[in-house]
Amino acid sequence: QGAVKRQALYACSTCTPPGAEPAGICLACSYECHGTHRLFELYTKRNFRCDCGNSKFKNLQCKLLPEKGKVNSGNKYNDNFYGLYCTCKRPYPDPEDEIPDEMIQCIVCEDWFHGRHLGAVPPESGDFHEMVCQACMKHCHFLWAYASQLAGKDIPPLTKANSLEDEGIVLKVEESEEQKKEIKKESGVEQHDTKEEKQSEQFNEPSTSSGSACPEVKCTFFSSLLVVEVVTKSEEPVCKLKELQSKPFVKKDTATFWPSNWRSKLCTCEDCLKMYSELEVQFLTDECDTVLAYENKGTSDQETERRDPLMDTLNSMNRVQQVELICEYNDLKTELTDYLRRFADEGTVVKREDIQHFFEEFQSRKRRRTNRMQYYCS
């Protein structure tokens, strides 16, 4: 499939020991091609293509996809591929580290860091969505302008009103003259304001101004309906980053912790998008790039798979067919459970050929049962 947007990865120290070129393998290859090897779990990484069987593996051919490119030039590697993490370059779990400490993944470089090695104490409640390490804050220096406003703070969710303002559209609702008179009557005083009448007349006339960069769009509804005036702001896009940089902010030599929804607050003007591209961090504006989005997708897929296909099939059958199917299903379940228990007891990986072998034998036994003499009641 090429480079996958985000996937779980492993590194095989048996095939690529320290000193060899770093390589990453996908979950499927970790089972199929490296089942008995020593593996490092890398968790998830973005835009990575499995290296299994390419030029980095001298004596191994991928069983799932033998024909592969020699190198995946788009892949990015770090010390994680040798089983080393954080600025201390230690393994995880570390048998020599007696200090209890959680590890947190940086969402830019995707390395893992001990909480005590970030230059800043993670929020005690753990109430943060993503972390950017010290080195990546230096690389993505523009984030410091956002940090004072967003980092370590809760961001209210976007509302429809907020999104309209962000798009430069303001809705103004004005009462018609009849409504104004009705309101004045109810208050016991009926007045005729000549100035308001003139303003109303001017409002109902089409705009002839040519001085504004963006002409106003005015919609007039007669009778007692409200009059809605849509006024578009200047066509010049406003750079949120420049606005923040015009205010005082502090740069520190620490990591930063960001709440959910913070990516949606980053500026997406043309200049900023160009800057993201130059720094190779275009993914920062993508909400689907987050590990949480990846986990939610996995949870959603699992819930879909939990639907019992047996029950769906039974609903379309008569009673005799239902009984026959349930008996066959129970036989299959019992035999498959006994077959798989051997693998669990021995601690070995179940491979594709093992499952194929089981079903071949199962079908053979089933044919022998159905070929026996059948007896019928007279």
NUDREN-110328 format. One record per residue (C-alpha): residue in three letters; x, z, y. Coordinates in steps of 0.05 Angstrom, whole numbers, plus 32768, in hexadecimal, padded with zeros to 4 digits. Layout:
<nodes>
alaXZY
...
</nodes>
This chain:
<nodes>
gln800080008000
gly803C8002802E
ala8047803D805B
val800E806F8051
lys7FF480918090
arg7FFD80D68071
gln800A80EB802A
ala802981227FFF
leu807281147FEF
tyr80A9812E7FC1
ala80F481267FBC
cys811681217F79
ser815981467F77
thr8165812B7F30
cys816580E37F48
thr817F80ED7F8F
pro81AD812B7F8F
pro81D081447FCE
gly8200810F7FE6
ala81D380D67FD1
glu81A480B28000
pro816480D9800E
ala812580BE7FEE
gly80DC80D37FEA
ile80AA80C67FB2
cys805E80C97FB2
leu803380F97F8A
ala802380C57F54
cys806D80B47F48
ser807E80FE7F45
tyr805281027F07
glu805D80BD7EE9
cys80A780B07EF6
his80C680F57F04
gly809C81247ED8
thr80D881487EBA
his810581457EF8
arg8114817B7F2C
leu80E9816D7F69
phe80E481887FB0
glu809E818C7FCD
leu809F816D8013
tyr805481778021
thr80388140804D
lys805C810D8078
arg804280D380A1
asn804F8088809C
phe8079808D805C
arg807F805C8022
cys809480757FDD
asp80DD80677FCD
cys80D780707F81
gly80FE803A7F5C
asn811D80187F99
ser816780107FA7
lys816F805B7FB3
phe816180677F69
lys819A80497F41
asn818080537EFA
leu813580597F03
gln80FE80267F06
cys80B9803A7F21
lys808680397EE9
leu804B802F7F18
leu80677FF77F43
pro80A87FDA7F27
glu80AF7FA47F5D
lys80C27FC87F9D
gly80E97FB97FDB
lys81317FD07FDB
val81297FFF8017
asn80EF801A8040
ser810C80138085
gly80CF803380A6
asn80D880768081
lys80F680B180A6
tyr812080E68082
asn813C812B8091
asp815A8166806C
asn81178174804A
phe8127813C8019
tyr816181677FFF
gly813681A67FFB
leu814F81C4803D
tyr812281DA8076
cys812281F880BC
thr815D81FE80EC
cys817E822D80B9
lys817F81F58085
arg81698221804C
pro813F8212800E
tyr80F782288007
pro80EA82587FE8
asp812E82767FF9
pro814682A77FC4
glu817882C67FF5
asp814582D0802D
glu812583158028
ile80FF8310806A
pro80B682FF8060
asp80A782C5808E
glu80788289808D
met809082428098
ile806D821480CA
gln807181C980CD
cys808281A5810E
ile8051816C8119
val8085813F8139
cys80C28142810B
glu8099815F80D1
asp80D1818F80BE
trp80BE81D680A9
phe80D6821380D1
his80D7825E80C6
gly80AC828080FA
arg80E782A98112
his8112826B811E
leu80E4824A8151
gly80FC826D8190
ala80B68286819B
val808A82B58174
pro804E82918153
pro800A82AC816A
glu7FFB82EA8141
ser7FB682D3812E
gly7FD282918115
asp7F9D82718140
phe7FC182308150
his7FB881EB8135
glu7FFC81CA813A
met804481DC814C
val807B81B3816F
cys80C181CE8161
gln80F881DA8195
ala811E81998187
cys80DE816F818B
met80C9819081CC
lys810C817881E9
his80FF813381CD
cys80B7813181E5
his80C781518228
phe8086813A8247
leu8061816D821C
trp807A81A68248
ala804C818D8280
tyr801181958250
ala802A81D78232
ser80178202826D
gln7FD081E88269
leu7FC681E0821E
ala7FFA820281F2
gly7FE4824581D7
lys7F9F823E81F7
asp7F5A822D81DD
ile7F4081EA81F5
pro7EF581E281FE
pro7ED981A781D7
leu7ECB816781FD
thr7E8481618217
lys7E5E8123822A
ala7E6281368273
asn7EAD813F8270
ser7EB780FC824D
leu7E8F80D88284
glu7EBB80F782B9
asp7EF980E38293
glu7EE0809C8292
gly7ED8809D82DD
ile7E8C809C82DE
val7E6380CD8306
leu7E1780D08301
lys7DF180E48341
val7DA880F4833B
glu7D7E80F2837B
glu7D3581018385
ser7D0680CB839E
glu7CE280D483E0
glu7CA080E383BD
gln7CC0811B8395
lys7CDF813883D4
lys7C9B813883F6
glu7C7A815883B9
ile7CAE819083BA
lys7CA3819C8405
lys7C57819E83FB
glu7C5E81D283C5
ser7C8781FD83F4
gly7C4E81F98426
val7C7281CF845A
glu7C6E8184845D
gln7CA481668487
his7CBA811E8493
asp7D048119849B
thr7D1580D784BE
lys7D5E80DE84AA
glu7D4E80E58460
glu7D2080A88464
lys7D57807F8481
gln7D878096844C
ser7D5480848417
glu7D4B803E8434
gln7D9680348436
phe7D9B804D83EF
asn7D68801B83D5
glu7D8C7FE183F5
pro7DC27FBD83CE
ser7E0A7FCF83E0
thr7E2D7F9D840C
ser7E6E7FC38415
ser7EAC7F9C8403
gly7EDE7FD28416
ser7EDB7FFA83D5
ala7F047FE5839A
cys7ECA7FEF836A
pro7E837FDF8382
glu7E4D80128378
val7E1680058346
lys7DD38020835C
cys7D9380218333
thr7D5180308356
phe7D138046832F
phe7CD180448353
ser7C9680748351
ser7CAA80BC8342
leu7CE580AB8316
leu7D2A80C58327
val7D5C80988348
val7D9F80958323
glu7DDD807D8348
val7E1A806C831D
val7E59806E8346
thr7E9980588324
lys7ED98077833B
ser7F178050834D
glu7F2D801D831A
glu7F74803A831F
pro7F7E806282DE
val7F9380A982EB
cys7FD080C282C4
lys7FC1810882AB
leu800B8113829E
lys8020810482E5
glu7FEB81338300
leu8006816B82D4
gln804E815B82E5
ser803E8161832F
lys802F81AA8323
pro806581DD8313
phe807281E982C8
val80A8820A829F
lys80D481ED8269
lys80EE821D8234
asp811B821881F7
thr80E3822A81C7
ala80B0820C8199
thr8068820681B2
phe80268214818E
trp7FE981E9819B
pro7F9F81F4818E
ser7F6F81C2816F
asn7F588188819A
trp7F98818981C4
arg7FAA814281B2
ser7F6B812881D3
lys7F8581448216
leu7FC481198216
cys7FC380E08249
thr7FB9809A822C
cys7FC78070826A
glu7FF380338262
asp80328056827A
cys80298091824B
leu801A8065820F
lys805A803F821D
met808080818221
tyr8063809881DE
ser8079805781BF
glu80C0805E81DA
leu80C480A581BF
glu80A4808F817D
val806D80C38182
gln803080968188
phe800F80C08152
leu800680FA8183
thr7FC680DB81A0
asp7FA980D0815A
glu7F7B81088144
cys7F7A80EC80FD
asp7FC680F680F8
thr7FC0814180F2
val7FCB816580B0
leu7F87818680B9
ala7F66814180BB
tyr7F8C812E807C
glu7F74816E8059
asn7F2C81658070
lys7F2C811E8054
gly7F4581398012
thr7F0F816E8011
ser7EDA81398021
asp7EF4810C7FE9
gln7EF281467FB8
glu7EAA81577FCA
thr7E97810E7FBE
glu7EB9810F7F7A
arg7E9581507F67
arg7E54812B7F5C
asp7E47812D7F12
pro7E4280E57EF8
leu7E2281007EB7
met7DE6811C7EDD
asp7DDE80DB7F04
thr7DDD80B47EC2
leu7DAE80E47E9E
asn7D7980DC7ED5
ser7D7280927EC3
met7D67809E7E77
asn7D2E80B27E4A
arg7D3180F37E22
val7D4F80D67DE2
gln7D8780B47E08
gln7D9380F37E30
val7D9D811D7DF0
glu7DCB80E97DD1
leu7DF580E57E10
ile7DFB81307E17
cys7E1381367DCE
glu7E4780FF7DD9
tyr7E5D811F7E1A
asn7E6681647DF9
asp7E8F81457DC1
leu7EBC81217DF3
lys7EC481607E1D
thr7ED7818B7DE1
glu7F0A815A7DC5
leu7F29814B7E09
thr7F2F81957E19
asp7F5381A27DD7
tyr7F8081667DE2
leu7F94817A7E29
arg7FA081C37E15
arg7FDF81AE7DF0
phe7FFC81927E30
ala7FEB81D27E56
asp800A81FE7E21
glu804A81D57E20
gly804C81CE7E6D
thr805281827E69
val8034814D7E97
val7FF981247E7E
lys800980DA7E86
arg7FDF809C7E87
glu7FF480887E40
asp7FDF80CD7E26
ile7F9880C47E40
gln7F95807C7E25
his7FAC80967DE1
phe7F7680CB7DE1
phe7F3D809B7DF0
glu7F5680697DBC
glu7F53809F7D87
phe7F1180B87DA1
gln7EF180737D9C
ser7F0F806A7D57
arg7EEF80AB7D3E
lys7EAE80987D5F
arg7EAD80547D3B
arg7EBA80777CF8
arg7E7F80A57D05
thr7E4E806D7D16
asn7E6480417CDC
arg7E4F80757CA8
met7E0F806C7C7E
gln7DD180807CA5
tyr7D9580A07C85
tyr7D4E80997C9E
cys7D0F80C17C8E
ser7CD880987C6A
</nodes>
